[in-house]
Amino acid sequence: MYRLVILFQLVLTIPLYAQTTVESFLPNQVDSRSVALGRTSIMSASQSNAVFSNPALLGDLTNASAQLGARMFFGVTQFDAKELAGVNSGIDVDANATYVPQMQVDHASFALPLSLPYDDFHLALGLGFHTRNDFGGTTRISASAGSSNARAEVSEVTQTRGGVKMITPAVALNLGNRLSLGLAYSHTVPGDITSVTELRTSDDTDRSIDHTRATGSFLTLSGKVNVSDNMAIGVSYQPAHTLSFHDEDGSQQRDALRIGYPEQFGVGVSYQTNPTTLVVGEIQTRAFSRYTYAGNPYSDNIKGAYNVRLGAEFSGPVPVRFGVFRDALLVQDIEDLSPFVESERPKALYGATGGFGFDVSGIKIDTALEYGHWSQTLGSDTRYKEHLFRLHITAGYTF
């Protein structure tokens, strides 16, 4: 029975671990237009939302811009294991989890272009608020394990509110409509990440509440150059930084968990192939080998990786957008459970996106839907899979 309890702990941990890992390393994409264009944010962020990914794009603004957006996340998981070799010989495991649809506001931004006494120079200021690490949602997990002689079942429901919320002031300087430079500073704002977990077995029900507060800040340096009338190139760089997660229990605050994020560098390209078609693409680095958890390397053998994203927009009365992406994840296959051996190559999230935009009484509405799939193997006979969906909507107004 003890071995079965350990197995259940493993099964129930995997889905929560997977979502937390994916969301905590990859900054949450909030701009609906960027999401629809294959998550390409360096050269596709719209108007004031550029403060979050490439503040240099603010230098192209000619009018003030304000935007507000929300997302709805949902998905399903599957955990297949005929036998967990080396852990519970002869025990079958079936487990699945559902991410219940939940809508919440995740960003707001404002940008204002300013006149300078020099005709060839333009200045723009921006301010944004967004959920950088988005943990909000409800996860329902059910699992059963056992052999031909006996089986046991367990379920868990976790409701999480909040995330790492940040305020981001930004500035951009346009030099002769040829080159733009941008700088943004993101800092956490007060707010708890609250998780309520209810664990049920055939014999008992256990309920727990956790409160976590995140603190930290980071810079974003970016640039954009117009290579020709049809083509532009952008770059975005975030130096290495640390976020601290303070676990609070009543009036007692425990030691903070510090997560070190390595530097991230990205290059994006936009190309107007004809008056009605725009193609965008980008590549971003993910230096996973320098990612730290509680002051220690996350993995001793994980290699670095890249995010590759591509999208296209077809203009018209209703702009239509499509995209595909391959995003590296801070997750490794486990080649053997006993002894524990991990693969060097990080896993990847493969997906497709789509969306469109339209105007309602002068308010611009952008929508996007993204789908992503990834899987992980644990030993020889065990596989964990996730199918994830997000619906995004952004409303913007130009003054």
Disulfide bonds with the S-S distance in Angstrom:
none
